[in-house]
Amino acid sequence: MPYEKTDEEIIASVASDVKAHFENCKKEFEMKRNPKKPYLYLPKGELRKRVEEHNRKMREARKPPLKSDYECQLIIAVRAQSANKIVGKGVPQLEDTLRPLSLLIVADQYGSNVGVV
């Protein structure tokens, strides 16, 4: 009891209470100044490296797989066939003698032009 203590005991008791109070405040201040790192805390540089590595792996996974020799040969053959293909409708031109033009037979009200040709 404080009223039964001597002055020296009261001063010692108060000093120990004040010291205990400020020790607790000192610990709280240190915790605010240097907070504990979270469980999965990584430094910024390390975190950036891991993110870049993960992004690189994702890009590699999205790339189509390499084609086999057989598939490459098929692609080359198809391209060669399409390159040799004649483009156009094959309509004979004026000086084209390779295909003779067939005569056009027209029927009208007076008959047809079969006998004229």
Biopython code that builds the backbone (N, CA, C, O; Angstrom):
import numpy as np
from Bio.PDB.StructureBuilder import StructureBuilder

atoms = [
    (1, "MET", "N", (0.831, -1.173, 0.000)),
    (1, "MET", "CA", (0.000, 0.000, 0.000)),
    (1, "MET", "C", (0.880, 1.242, 0.000)),
    (1, "MET", "O", (1.873, 1.294, 0.726)),
    (2, "PRO", "N", (0.526, 2.254, -0.814)),
    (2, "PRO", "CA", (1.371, 3.440, -0.910)),
    (2, "PRO", "C", (1.421, 4.242, 0.388)),
    (2, "PRO", "O", (2.457, 4.831, 0.699)),
    (3, "TYR", "N", (0.340, 4.280, 1.145)),
    (3, "TYR", "CA", (0.345, 5.108, 2.358)),
    (3, "TYR", "C", (1.132, 4.447, 3.478)),
    (3, "TYR", "O", (1.443, 5.118, 4.463)),
    (4, "GLU", "N", (1.467, 3.180, 3.381)),
    (4, "GLU", "CA", (2.248, 2.517, 4.412)),
    (4, "GLU", "C", (3.727, 2.479, 4.054)),
    (4, "GLU", "O", (4.526, 1.983, 4.848)),
    (5, "LYS", "N", (4.130, 2.995, 2.866)),
    (5, "LYS", "CA", (5.511, 2.949, 2.406)),
    (5, "LYS", "C", (6.228, 4.227, 2.834)),
    (5, "LYS", "O", (5.621, 5.263, 3.105)),
    (6, "THR", "N", (7.514, 4.099, 2.878)),
    (6, "THR", "CA", (8.321, 5.284, 3.167)),
    (6, "THR", "C", (8.512, 6.065, 1.873)),
    (6, "THR", "O", (8.169, 5.579, 0.795)),
    (7, "ASP", "N", (9.045, 7.246, 1.976)),
    (7, "ASP", "CA", (9.237, 8.087, 0.797)),
    (7, "ASP", "C", (10.195, 7.437, -0.206)),
    (7, "ASP", "O", (9.970, 7.512, -1.415)),
    (8, "GLU", "N", (11.251, 6.805, 0.285)),
    (8, "GLU", "CA", (12.206, 6.150, -0.605)),
    (8, "GLU", "C", (11.552, 4.988, -1.347)),
    (8, "GLU", "O", (11.818, 4.785, -2.531)),
    (9, "GLU", "N", (10.713, 4.236, -0.675)),
    (9, "GLU", "CA", (10.023, 3.106, -1.318)),
    (9, "GLU", "C", (9.033, 3.613, -2.363)),
    (9, "GLU", "O", (8.906, 3.022, -3.435)),
    (10, "ILE", "N", (8.331, 4.705, -2.058)),
    (10, "ILE", "CA", (7.376, 5.281, -3.015)),
    (10, "ILE", "C", (8.114, 5.762, -4.256)),
    (10, "ILE", "O", (7.680, 5.521, -5.382)),
    (11, "ILE", "N", (9.245, 6.453, -4.036)),
    (11, "ILE", "CA", (10.027, 6.956, -5.182)),
    (11, "ILE", "C", (10.539, 5.789, -6.021)),
    (11, "ILE", "O", (10.507, 5.862, -7.250)),
    (12, "ALA", "N", (10.999, 4.738, -5.401)),
    (12, "ALA", "CA", (11.494, 3.562, -6.133)),
    (12, "ALA", "C", (10.352, 2.883, -6.877)),
    (12, "ALA", "O", (10.526, 2.451, -8.017)),
    (13, "SER", "N", (9.195, 2.784, -6.250)),
    (13, "SER", "CA", (8.029, 2.164, -6.871)),
    (13, "SER", "C", (7.567, 2.967, -8.085)),
    (13, "SER", "O", (7.280, 2.404, -9.141)),
    (14, "VAL", "N", (7.499, 4.287, -7.922)),
    (14, "VAL", "CA", (7.077, 5.147, -9.032)),
    (14, "VAL", "C", (8.102, 5.084, -10.155)),
    (14, "VAL", "O", (7.736, 5.021, -11.329)),
    (15, "ALA", "N", (9.365, 5.099, -9.809)),
    (15, "ALA", "CA", (10.416, 5.036, -10.827)),
    (15, "ALA", "C", (10.326, 3.733, -11.615)),
    (15, "ALA", "O", (10.488, 3.739, -12.836)),
    (16, "SER", "N", (10.070, 2.616, -10.934)),
    (16, "SER", "CA", (9.946, 1.336, -11.653)),
    (16, "SER", "C", (8.697, 1.327, -12.543)),
    (16, "SER", "O", (8.733, 0.788, -13.649)),
    (17, "ASP", "N", (7.586, 1.923, -12.064)),
    (17, "ASP", "CA", (6.375, 2.009, -12.886)),
    (17, "ASP", "C", (6.613, 2.872, -14.129)),
    (17, "ASP", "O", (6.209, 2.509, -15.234)),
    (18, "VAL", "N", (7.275, 4.018, -13.935)),
    (18, "VAL", "CA", (7.559, 4.911, -15.069)),
    (18, "VAL", "C", (8.496, 4.229, -16.053)),
    (18, "VAL", "O", (8.296, 4.309, -17.265)),
    (19, "LYS", "N", (9.512, 3.561, -15.537)),
    (19, "LYS", "CA", (10.462, 2.876, -16.407)),
    (19, "LYS", "C", (9.768, 1.775, -17.205)),
    (19, "LYS", "O", (10.034, 1.623, -18.397)),
    (20, "ALA", "N", (8.888, 1.008, -16.573)),
    (20, "ALA", "CA", (8.146, -0.051, -17.261)),
    (20, "ALA", "C", (7.228, 0.549, -18.330)),
    (20, "ALA", "O", (7.097, 0.005, -19.426)),
    (21, "HIS", "N", (6.592, 1.683, -17.994)),
    (21, "HIS", "CA", (5.703, 2.320, -18.971)),
    (21, "HIS", "C", (6.490, 2.785, -20.200)),
    (21, "HIS", "O", (6.081, 2.537, -21.335)),
    (22, "PHE", "N", (7.621, 3.459, -19.968)),
    (22, "PHE", "CA", (8.391, 3.975, -21.099)),
    (22, "PHE", "C", (9.142, 2.873, -21.849)),
    (22, "PHE", "O", (9.456, 3.042, -23.027)),
    (23, "GLU", "N", (9.429, 1.773, -21.203)),
    (23, "GLU", "CA", (10.009, 0.628, -21.925)),
    (23, "GLU", "C", (8.999, 0.107, -22.937)),
    (23, "GLU", "O", (9.356, -0.221, -24.069)),
    (24, "ASN", "N", (7.738, 0.034, -22.524)),
    (24, "ASN", "CA", (6.679, -0.418, -23.422)),
    (24, "ASN", "C", (6.517, 0.570, -24.579)),
    (24, "ASN", "O", (6.351, 0.168, -25.731)),
    (25, "CYS", "N", (6.567, 1.879, -24.256)),
    (25, "CYS", "CA", (6.458, 2.899, -25.309)),
    (25, "CYS", "C", (7.647, 2.813, -26.265)),
    (25, "CYS", "O", (7.497, 2.994, -27.473)),
    (26, "LYS", "N", (8.828, 2.535, -25.711)),
    (26, "LYS", "CA", (10.023, 2.418, -26.532)),
    (26, "LYS", "C", (9.893, 1.242, -27.500)),
    (26, "LYS", "O", (10.290, 1.349, -28.660)),
    (27, "LYS", "N", (9.343, 0.130, -27.033)),
    (27, "LYS", "CA", (9.139, -1.039, -27.898)),
    (27, "LYS", "C", (8.131, -0.717, -29.007)),
    (27, "LYS", "O", (8.322, -1.102, -30.161)),
    (28, "GLU", "N", (7.048, -0.002, -28.643)),
    (28, "GLU", "CA", (6.054, 0.374, -29.650)),
    (28, "GLU", "C", (6.665, 1.310, -30.689)),
    (28, "GLU", "O", (6.391, 1.188, -31.883)),
    (29, "PHE", "N", (7.495, 2.245, -30.227)),
    (29, "PHE", "CA", (8.142, 3.166, -31.148)),
    (29, "PHE", "C", (9.080, 2.430, -32.104)),
    (29, "PHE", "O", (9.108, 2.716, -33.301)),
    (30, "GLU", "N", (9.839, 1.493, -31.572)),
    (30, "GLU", "CA", (10.733, 0.700, -32.421)),
    (30, "GLU", "C", (9.949, -0.134, -33.426)),
    (30, "GLU", "O", (10.388, -0.303, -34.564)),
    (31, "MET", "N", (8.797, -0.657, -33.021)),
    (31, "MET", "CA", (7.967, -1.451, -33.936)),
    (31, "MET", "C", (7.431, -0.564, -35.064)),
    (31, "MET", "O", (7.332, -1.002, -36.210)),
    (32, "LYS", "N", (7.085, 0.697, -34.729)),
    (32, "LYS", "CA", (6.608, 1.600, -35.775)),
    (32, "LYS", "C", (7.743, 1.996, -36.714)),
    (32, "LYS", "O", (7.542, 2.115, -37.923)),
    (33, "ARG", "N", (8.920, 2.196, -36.161)),
    (33, "ARG", "CA", (10.072, 2.595, -36.957)),
    (33, "ARG", "C", (10.572, 1.476, -37.847)),
    (33, "ARG", "O", (10.880, 1.704, -39.017)),
    (34, "ASN", "N", (10.656, 0.294, -37.319)),
    (34, "ASN", "CA", (11.136, -0.873, -38.059)),
    (34, "ASN", "C", (10.080, -1.973, -37.970)),
    (34, "ASN", "O", (10.207, -2.892, -37.160)),
    (35, "PRO", "N", (9.052, -1.883, -38.787)),
    (35, "PRO", "CA", (7.992, -2.896, -38.677)),
    (35, "PRO", "C", (8.499, -4.274, -39.097)),
    (35, "PRO", "O", (9.451, -4.404, -39.867)),
    (36, "LYS", "N", (7.840, -5.279, -38.571)),
    (36, "LYS", "CA", (8.190, -6.641, -38.959)),
    (36, "LYS", "C", (7.806, -6.836, -40.412)),
    (36, "LYS", "O", (6.779, -6.341, -40.877)),
    (37, "LYS", "N", (8.634, -7.549, -41.101)),
    (37, "LYS", "CA", (8.360, -7.832, -42.497)),
    (37, "LYS", "C", (7.287, -8.903, -42.580)),
    (37, "LYS", "O", (7.269, -9.819, -41.757)),
    (38, "PRO", "N", (6.387, -8.806, -43.563)),
    (38, "PRO", "CA", (5.390, -9.867, -43.720)),
    (38, "PRO", "C", (6.076, -11.201, -44.030)),
    (38, "PRO", "O", (7.261, -11.253, -44.357)),
    (39, "TYR", "N", (5.311, -12.245, -43.920)),
    (39, "TYR", "CA", (5.862, -13.591, -44.087)),
    (39, "TYR", "C", (6.481, -13.757, -45.467)),
    (39, "TYR", "O", (7.558, -14.340, -45.590)),
    (40, "LEU", "N", (5.833, -13.262, -46.494)),
    (40, "LEU", "CA", (6.329, -13.446, -47.858)),
    (40, "LEU", "C", (6.980, -12.162, -48.393)),
    (40, "LEU", "O", (6.903, -11.886, -49.590)),
    (41, "TYR", "N", (7.600, -11.403, -47.544)),
    (41, "TYR", "CA", (8.214, -10.149, -47.961)),
    (41, "TYR", "C", (9.452, -10.421, -48.798)),
    (41, "TYR", "O", (10.292, -11.243, -48.430)),
    (42, "LEU", "N", (9.561, -9.730, -49.923)),
    (42, "LEU", "CA", (10.754, -9.792, -50.756)),
    (42, "LEU", "C", (11.212, -8.367, -51.033)),
    (42, "LEU", "O", (10.382, -7.470, -51.178)),
    (43, "PRO", "N", (12.499, -8.149, -51.107)),
    (43, "PRO", "CA", (12.976, -6.813, -51.484)),
    (43, "PRO", "C", (12.516, -6.471, -52.897)),
    (43, "PRO", "O", (12.199, -7.360, -53.688)),
    (44, "LYS", "N", (12.482, -5.177, -53.208)),
    (44, "LYS", "CA", (11.940, -4.744, -54.500)),
    (44, "LYS", "C", (12.687, -5.358, -55.674)),
    (44, "LYS", "O", (12.071, -5.794, -56.646)),
    (45, "GLY", "N", (14.007, -5.393, -55.588)),
    (45, "GLY", "CA", (14.803, -5.953, -56.692)),
    (45, "GLY", "C", (14.510, -7.424, -56.903)),
    (45, "GLY", "O", (14.355, -7.873, -58.039)),
    (46, "GLU", "N", (14.433, -8.181, -55.813)),
    (46, "GLU", "CA", (14.144, -9.625, -55.906)),
    (46, "GLU", "C", (12.736, -9.857, -56.434)),
    (46, "GLU", "O", (12.515, -10.747, -57.255)),
    (47, "LEU", "N", (11.793, -9.066, -55.967)),
    (47, "LEU", "CA", (10.406, -9.202, -56.434)),
    (47, "LEU", "C", (10.326, -8.907, -57.926)),
    (47, "LEU", "O", (9.639, -9.624, -58.654)),
    (48, "ARG", "N", (11.015, -7.865, -58.399)),
    (48, "ARG", "CA", (11.009, -7.519, -59.822)),
    (48, "ARG", "C", (11.582, -8.660, -60.650)),
    (48, "ARG", "O", (11.048, -8.990, -61.709)),
    (49, "LYS", "N", (12.680, -9.271, -60.169)),
    (49, "LYS", "CA", (13.275, -10.406, -60.895)),
    (49, "LYS", "C", (12.295, -11.560, -61.008)),
    (49, "LYS", "O", (12.158, -12.169, -62.069)),
    (50, "ARG", "N", (11.617, -11.855, -59.913)),
    (50, "ARG", "CA", (10.668, -12.980, -59.941)),
    (50, "ARG", "C", (9.488, -12.701, -60.864)),
    (50, "ARG", "O", (9.026, -13.596, -61.572)),
    (51, "VAL", "N", (8.997, -11.456, -60.858)),
    (51, "VAL", "CA", (7.875, -11.099, -61.744)),
    (51, "VAL", "C", (8.308, -11.206, -63.196)),
    (51, "VAL", "O", (7.566, -11.744, -64.019)),
    (52, "GLU", "N", (9.501, -10.703, -63.532)),
    (52, "GLU", "CA", (9.996, -10.784, -64.912)),
    (52, "GLU", "C", (10.184, -12.240, -65.338)),
    (52, "GLU", "O", (9.866, -12.605, -66.470)),
    (53, "GLU", "N", (10.697, -13.061, -64.435)),
    (53, "GLU", "CA", (10.887, -14.479, -64.751)),
    (53, "GLU", "C", (9.537, -15.158, -64.999)),
    (53, "GLU", "O", (9.402, -15.961, -65.923)),
    (54, "HIS", "N", (8.553, -14.836, -64.181)),
    (54, "HIS", "CA", (7.217, -15.418, -64.359)),
    (54, "HIS", "C", (6.614, -14.975, -65.689)),
    (54, "HIS", "O", (6.035, -15.790, -66.407)),
    (55, "ASN", "N", (6.745, -13.687, -66.025)),
    (55, "ASN", "CA", (6.217, -13.189, -67.297)),
    (55, "ASN", "C", (6.922, -13.852, -68.482)),
    (55, "ASN", "O", (6.280, -14.162, -69.486)),
    (56, "ARG", "N", (8.230, -14.069, -68.375)),
    (56, "ARG", "CA", (8.969, -14.726, -69.449)),
    (56, "ARG", "C", (8.493, -16.160, -69.639)),
    (56, "ARG", "O", (8.351, -16.625, -70.770)),
    (57, "LYS", "N", (8.248, -16.854, -68.544)),
    (57, "LYS", "CA", (7.738, -18.231, -68.632)),
    (57, "LYS", "C", (6.361, -18.261, -69.276)),
    (57, "LYS", "O", (6.063, -19.160, -70.063)),
    (58, "MET", "N", (5.514, -17.281, -68.946)),
    (58, "MET", "CA", (4.182, -17.239, -69.537)),
    (58, "MET", "C", (4.256, -16.966, -71.044)),
    (58, "MET", "O", (3.498, -17.553, -71.816)),
    (59, "ARG", "N", (5.165, -16.081, -71.464)),
    (59, "ARG", "CA", (5.329, -15.821, -72.901)),
    (59, "ARG", "C", (5.814, -17.072, -73.621)),
    (59, "ARG", "O", (5.350, -17.377, -74.720)),
    (60, "GLU", "N", (6.745, -17.797, -73.007)),
    (60, "GLU", "CA", (7.255, -19.033, -73.615)),
    (60, "GLU", "C", (6.146, -20.071, -73.729)),
    (60, "GLU", "O", (6.094, -20.818, -74.706)),
    (61, "ALA", "N", (5.268, -20.123, -72.744)),
    (61, "ALA", "CA", (4.188, -21.122, -72.771)),
    (61, "ALA", "C", (3.171, -20.799, -73.856)),
    (61, "ALA", "O", (2.542, -21.707, -74.400)),
    (62, "ARG", "N", (2.998, -19.510, -74.182)),
    (62, "ARG", "CA", (2.023, -19.122, -75.195)),
    (62, "ARG", "C", (2.530, -19.329, -76.612)),
    (62, "ARG", "O", (1.732, -19.370, -77.548)),
    (63, "LYS", "N", (3.849, -19.461, -76.794)),
    (63, "LYS", "CA", (4.392, -19.646, -78.128)),
    (63, "LYS", "C", (3.952, -21.002, -78.675)),
    (63, "LYS", "O", (3.870, -21.976, -77.928)),
    (64, "PRO", "N", (3.669, -21.066, -79.981)),
    (64, "PRO", "CA", (3.314, -22.371, -80.542)),
    (64, "PRO", "C", (4.533, -23.286, -80.540)),
    (64, "PRO", "O", (5.665, -22.813, -80.643)),
    (65, "PRO", "N", (4.310, -24.581, -80.426)),
    (65, "PRO", "CA", (5.450, -25.502, -80.406)),
    (65, "PRO", "C", (6.141, -25.524, -81.771)),
    (65, "PRO", "O", (5.535, -25.199, -82.793)),
    (66, "LEU", "N", (7.401, -25.907, -81.770)),
    (66, "LEU", "CA", (8.150, -25.977, -83.014)),
    (66, "LEU", "C", (7.567, -27.064, -83.913)),
    (66, "LEU", "O", (7.089, -28.096, -83.442)),
    (67, "LYS", "N", (7.619, -26.803, -85.219)),
    (67, "LYS", "CA", (7.068, -27.764, -86.169)),
    (67, "LYS", "C", (8.094, -28.855, -86.437)),
    (67, "LYS", "O", (9.302, -28.624, -86.415)),
    (68, "SER", "N", (7.571, -30.054, -86.690)),
    (68, "SER", "CA", (8.448, -31.174, -86.995)),
    (68, "SER", "C", (8.944, -31.049, -88.433)),
    (68, "SER", "O", (8.454, -30.215, -89.194)),
    (69, "ASP", "N", (9.913, -31.879, -88.799)),
    (69, "ASP", "CA", (10.436, -31.871, -90.164)),
    (69, "ASP", "C", (9.336, -32.212, -91.164)),
    (69, "ASP", "O", (9.267, -31.635, -92.250)),
    (70, "TYR", "N", (8.488, -33.147, -90.789)),
    (70, "TYR", "CA", (7.393, -33.561, -91.675)),
    (70, "TYR", "C", (6.458, -32.387, -91.957)),
    (70, "TYR", "O", (6.094, -32.148, -93.108)),
    (71, "GLU", "N", (6.072, -31.664, -90.931)),
    (71, "GLU", "CA", (5.183, -30.519, -91.113)),
    (71, "GLU", "C", (5.842, -29.446, -91.966)),
    (71, "GLU", "O", (5.182, -28.839, -92.809)),
    (72, "CYS", "N", (7.139, -29.202, -91.761)),
    (72, "CYS", "CA", (7.849, -28.214, -92.564)),
    (72, "CYS", "C", (7.865, -28.628, -94.030)),
    (72, "CYS", "O", (7.664, -27.792, -94.911)),
    (73, "GLN", "N", (8.101, -29.911, -94.300)),
    (73, "GLN", "CA", (8.108, -30.391, -95.688)),
    (73, "GLN", "C", (6.730, -30.231, -96.330)),
    (73, "GLN", "O", (6.634, -29.885, -97.507)),
    (74, "LEU", "N", (5.662, -30.479, -95.566)),
    (74, "LEU", "CA", (4.318, -30.296, -96.099)),
    (74, "LEU", "C", (4.061, -28.832, -96.451)),
    (74, "LEU", "O", (3.483, -28.536, -97.496)),
    (75, "ILE", "N", (4.481, -27.935, -95.596)),
    (75, "ILE", "CA", (4.282, -26.507, -95.838)),
    (75, "ILE", "C", (5.037, -26.077, -97.095)),
    (75, "ILE", "O", (4.510, -25.328, -97.918)),
    (76, "ILE", "N", (6.262, -26.551, -97.237)),
    (76, "ILE", "CA", (7.060, -26.207, -98.416)),
    (76, "ILE", "C", (6.396, -26.736, -99.677)),
    (76, "ILE", "O", (6.357, -26.036, -100.689)),
    (77, "ALA", "N", (5.874, -27.954, -99.637)),
    (77, "ALA", "CA", (5.228, -28.536, -100.809)),
    (77, "ALA", "C", (3.970, -27.759, -101.186)),
    (77, "ALA", "O", (3.728, -27.515, -102.368)),
    (78, "VAL", "N", (3.175, -27.372, -100.207)),
    (78, "VAL", "CA", (1.954, -26.619, -100.488)),
    (78, "VAL", "C", (2.301, -25.257, -101.084)),
    (78, "VAL", "O", (1.634, -24.811, -102.018)),
    (79, "ARG", "N", (3.308, -24.604, -100.575)),
    (79, "ARG", "CA", (3.720, -23.310, -101.124)),
    (79, "ARG", "C", (4.217, -23.454, -102.558)),
    (79, "ARG", "O", (3.938, -22.605, -103.405)),
    (80, "ALA", "N", (4.955, -24.530, -102.831)),
    (80, "ALA", "CA", (5.451, -24.750, -104.193)),
    (80, "ALA", "C", (4.286, -24.982, -105.152)),
    (80, "ALA", "O", (4.302, -24.469, -106.270)),
    (81, "GLN", "N", (3.276, -25.745, -104.736)),
    (81, "GLN", "CA", (2.121, -25.992, -105.588)),
    (81, "GLN", "C", (1.346, -24.701, -105.837)),
    (81, "GLN", "O", (0.896, -24.451, -106.955)),
    (82, "SER", "N", (1.191, -23.893, -104.812)),
    (82, "SER", "CA", (0.439, -22.656, -105.002)),
    (82, "SER", "C", (1.222, -21.663, -105.844)),
    (82, "SER", "O", (0.615, -20.830, -106.517)),
    (83, "ALA", "N", (2.563, -21.724, -105.829)),
    (83, "ALA", "CA", (3.370, -20.827, -106.654)),
    (83, "ALA", "C", (3.273, -21.218, -108.126)),
    (83, "ALA", "O", (3.322, -20.352, -108.999)),
    (84, "ASN", "N", (3.136, -22.513, -108.408)),
    (84, "ASN", "CA", (3.041, -22.988, -109.792)),
    (84, "ASN", "C", (1.639, -22.853, -110.353)),
    (84, "ASN", "O", (1.451, -23.000, -111.560)),
    (85, "LYS", "N", (0.685, -22.587, -109.546)),
    (85, "LYS", "CA", (-0.698, -22.489, -109.977)),
    (85, "LYS", "C", (-0.880, -21.268, -110.874)),
    (85, "LYS", "O", (-0.372, -20.189, -110.568)),
    (86, "ILE", "N", (-1.602, -21.434, -111.979)),
    (86, "ILE", "CA", (-1.852, -20.338, -112.905)),
    (86, "ILE", "C", (-2.959, -19.476, -112.319)),
    (86, "ILE", "O", (-4.043, -19.954, -111.985)),
    (87, "VAL", "N", (-2.656, -18.211, -112.208)),
    (87, "VAL", "CA", (-3.608, -17.280, -111.644)),
    (87, "VAL", "C", (-4.421, -16.688, -112.788)),
    (87, "VAL", "O", (-3.858, -16.281, -113.804)),
    (88, "GLY", "N", (-5.714, -16.638, -112.633)),
    (88, "GLY", "CA", (-6.579, -16.063, -113.650)),
    (88, "GLY", "C", (-7.624, -17.069, -114.101)),
    (88, "GLY", "O", (-7.652, -18.207, -113.632)),
    (89, "LYS", "N", (-8.478, -16.641, -115.011)),
    (89, "LYS", "CA", (-9.583, -17.491, -115.455)),
    (89, "LYS", "C", (-9.255, -18.249, -116.730)),
    (89, "LYS", "O", (-10.062, -19.069, -117.169)),
    (90, "GLY", "N", (-8.135, -18.014, -117.325)),
    (90, "GLY", "CA", (-7.771, -18.714, -118.538)),
    (90, "GLY", "C", (-8.514, -18.198, -119.760)),
    (90, "GLY", "O", (-8.804, -18.976, -120.670)),
    (91, "VAL", "N", (-8.827, -16.921, -119.807)),
    (91, "VAL", "CA", (-9.526, -16.331, -120.951)),
    (91, "VAL", "C", (-8.482, -16.057, -122.043)),
    (91, "VAL", "O", (-7.468, -15.414, -121.771)),
    (92, "PRO", "N", (-8.714, -16.531, -123.266)),
    (92, "PRO", "CA", (-7.726, -16.291, -124.324)),
    (92, "PRO", "C", (-7.677, -14.814, -124.700)),
    (92, "PRO", "O", (-8.707, -14.144, -124.775)),
    (93, "GLN", "N", (-6.474, -14.324, -124.934)),
    (93, "GLN", "CA", (-6.278, -12.938, -125.329)),
    (93, "GLN", "C", (-6.311, -12.842, -126.854)),
    (93, "GLN", "O", (-6.457, -13.857, -127.534)),
    (94, "LEU", "N", (-6.176, -11.638, -127.393)),
    (94, "LEU", "CA", (-6.303, -11.442, -128.828)),
    (94, "LEU", "C", (-5.254, -12.210, -129.627)),
    (94, "LEU", "O", (-5.583, -12.832, -130.637)),
    (95, "GLU", "N", (-4.037, -12.177, -129.202)),
    (95, "GLU", "CA", (-2.971, -12.837, -129.946)),
    (95, "GLU", "C", (-2.677, -14.230, -129.432)),
    (95, "GLU", "O", (-1.660, -14.821, -129.795)),
    (96, "ASP", "N", (-3.532, -14.754, -128.608)),
    (96, "ASP", "CA", (-3.306, -16.081, -128.033)),
    (96, "ASP", "C", (-3.792, -17.136, -129.018)),
    (96, "ASP", "O", (-4.996, -17.275, -129.234)),
    (97, "THR", "N", (-2.875, -17.870, -129.609)),
    (97, "THR", "CA", (-3.237, -18.900, -130.590)),
    (97, "THR", "C", (-3.222, -20.283, -129.970)),
    (97, "THR", "O", (-3.482, -21.271, -130.657)),
    (98, "LEU", "N", (-2.927, -20.366, -128.701)),
    (98, "LEU", "CA", (-2.892, -21.678, -128.064)),
    (98, "LEU", "C", (-4.293, -22.273, -127.977)),
    (98, "LEU", "O", (-4.458, -23.483, -128.130)),
    (99, "ARG", "N", (-5.276, -21.465, -127.741)),
    (99, "ARG", "CA", (-6.657, -21.936, -127.670)),
    (99, "ARG", "C", (-7.469, -21.243, -128.762)),
    (99, "ARG", "O", (-7.658, -20.028, -128.724)),
    (100, "PRO", "N", (-7.930, -21.989, -129.694)),
    (100, "PRO", "CA", (-8.778, -21.335, -130.696)),
    (100, "PRO", "C", (-10.135, -21.016, -130.084)),
    (100, "PRO", "O", (-10.658, -21.771, -129.264)),
    (101, "LEU", "N", (-10.684, -19.905, -130.490)),
    (101, "LEU", "CA", (-11.992, -19.497, -129.987)),
    (101, "LEU", "C", (-13.082, -20.303, -130.676)),
    (101, "LEU", "O", (-13.043, -20.494, -131.891)),
    (102, "SER", "N", (-14.043, -20.772, -129.912)),
    (102, "SER", "CA", (-15.190, -21.444, -130.515)),
    (102, "SER", "C", (-16.161, -20.380, -131.017)),
    (102, "SER", "O", (-16.281, -19.296, -130.447)),
    (103, "LEU", "N", (-16.842, -20.724, -132.093)),
    (103, "LEU", "CA", (-17.754, -19.767, -132.687)),
    (103, "LEU", "C", (-18.994, -19.600, -131.821)),
    (103, "LEU", "O", (-19.453, -20.538, -131.169)),
    (104, "LEU", "N", (-19.513, -18.406, -131.833)),
    (104, "LEU", "CA", (-20.695, -18.100, -131.065)),
    (104, "LEU", "C", (-21.916, -18.235, -131.967)),
    (104, "LEU", "O", (-22.043, -17.529, -132.968)),
    (105, "ILE", "N", (-22.806, -19.140, -131.604)),
    (105, "ILE", "CA", (-24.016, -19.366, -132.381)),
    (105, "ILE", "C", (-25.152, -18.679, -131.653)),
    (105, "ILE", "O", (-25.418, -18.941, -130.480)),
    (106, "VAL", "N", (-25.836, -17.762, -132.403)),
    (106, "VAL", "CA", (-26.895, -16.977, -131.788)),
    (106, "VAL", "C", (-28.188, -17.246, -132.546)),
    (106, "VAL", "O", (-28.231, -17.173, -133.774)),
    (107, "ALA", "N", (-29.219, -17.550, -131.809)),
    (107, "ALA", "CA", (-30.532, -17.750, -132.441)),
    (107, "ALA", "C", (-31.326, -16.488, -132.288)),
    (107, "ALA", "O", (-31.383, -15.917, -131.199)),
    (108, "ASP", "N", (-31.955, -16.031, -133.381)),
    (108, "ASP", "CA", (-32.799, -14.846, -133.292)),
    (108, "ASP", "C", (-34.123, -15.123, -134.033)),
    (108, "ASP", "O", (-34.421, -16.272, -134.361)),
    (109, "GLN", "N", (-34.882, -14.109, -134.283)),
    (109, "GLN", "CA", (-36.206, -14.300, -134.889)),
    (109, "GLN", "C", (-36.133, -14.749, -136.363)),
    (109, "GLN", "O", (-37.111, -15.279, -136.891)),
    (110, "TYR", "N", (-35.002, -14.546, -137.019)),
    (110, "TYR", "CA", (-34.864, -14.916, -138.410)),
    (110, "TYR", "C", (-34.167, -16.258, -138.570)),
    (110, "TYR", "O", (-33.977, -16.709, -139.699)),
    (111, "GLY", "N", (-33.785, -16.905, -137.493)),
    (111, "GLY", "CA", (-33.061, -18.183, -137.541)),
    (111, "GLY", "C", (-31.784, -18.054, -136.749)),
    (111, "GLY", "O", (-31.702, -17.275, -135.799)),
    (112, "SER", "N", (-30.808, -18.806, -137.138)),
    (112, "SER", "CA", (-29.534, -18.740, -136.421)),
    (112, "SER", "C", (-28.428, -18.470, -137.422)),
    (112, "SER", "O", (-28.663, -18.483, -138.630)),
    (113, "ASN", "N", (-27.264, -18.235, -136.942)),
    (113, "ASN", "CA", (-26.123, -17.940, -137.793)),
    (113, "ASN", "C", (-25.295, -19.191, -138.103)),
    (113, "ASN", "O", (-24.121, -19.083, -138.457)),
    (114, "VAL", "N", (-25.896, -20.362, -137.973)),
    (114, "VAL", "CA", (-25.150, -21.610, -138.204)),
    (114, "VAL", "C", (-24.777, -21.709, -139.671)),
    (114, "VAL", "O", (-23.656, -22.117, -139.978)),
    (115, "GLY", "N", (-25.664, -21.356, -140.588)),
    (115, "GLY", "CA", (-25.377, -21.481, -141.998)),
    (115, "GLY", "C", (-24.418, -20.410, -142.501)),
    (115, "GLY", "O", (-23.759, -20.605, -143.523)),
    (116, "VAL", "N", (-24.332, -19.310, -141.817)),
    (116, "VAL", "CA", (-23.466, -18.210, -142.239)),
    (116, "VAL", "C", (-22.010, -18.560, -141.955)),
    (116, "VAL", "O", (-21.112, -18.179, -142.705)),
    (117, "VAL", "N", (-21.801, -19.241, -140.938)),
    (117, "VAL", "CA", (-20.437, -19.538, -140.533)),
    (117, "VAL", "C", (-19.895, -20.709, -141.238)),
    (117, "VAL", "O", (-18.749, -21.093, -141.007)),
]
sb = StructureBuilder()
sb.init_structure("model")
sb.init_model(0)
sb.init_chain("A")
sb.init_seg("    ")
for serial, (resi, resn, name, xyz) in enumerate(atoms, 1):
    if name == "N":
        sb.init_residue(resn, " ", resi, " ")
    sb.init_atom(name, np.array(xyz, "f"), 0.0, 1.0, " ", f" {name:<3s}", serial, name[0])
structure = sb.get_structure()
